[in-house]
Amino acid sequence: MQTIARLVNENERWLAVIANNYAEACSLCDDRELSLVLIGAGLDEREEMELKRHVSATRPRLPIVKHYGGGSGLLFAEIYQAIG
């Protein structure tokens, strides 16, 4: 997660905020003005689905992206595609 945050933060217009578990992720989505939810490793399948449901119910226009790994080019492509 730290590597992904460092890569995201290389763009001066972006700021990565890390959640270490499902509860923290929900709290961040509720309490902060986010432009994107990027899901990486760390959540099991059930938690991932619950997070998606939570975000869809509370912030329906907030894009959710699953990051599967790979280089920074793929990460940036996923982000740019989600935020338009």
Secondary structure, DSSP 8 states (H G I E B T S, - for coil): -HHHHHHHHTSTT------SSHHHHHHHHHHS--S-EEE-TTS-HHHHHHHHHHHHHH-TTS-EEE-----HHHHHHHHHHHH-
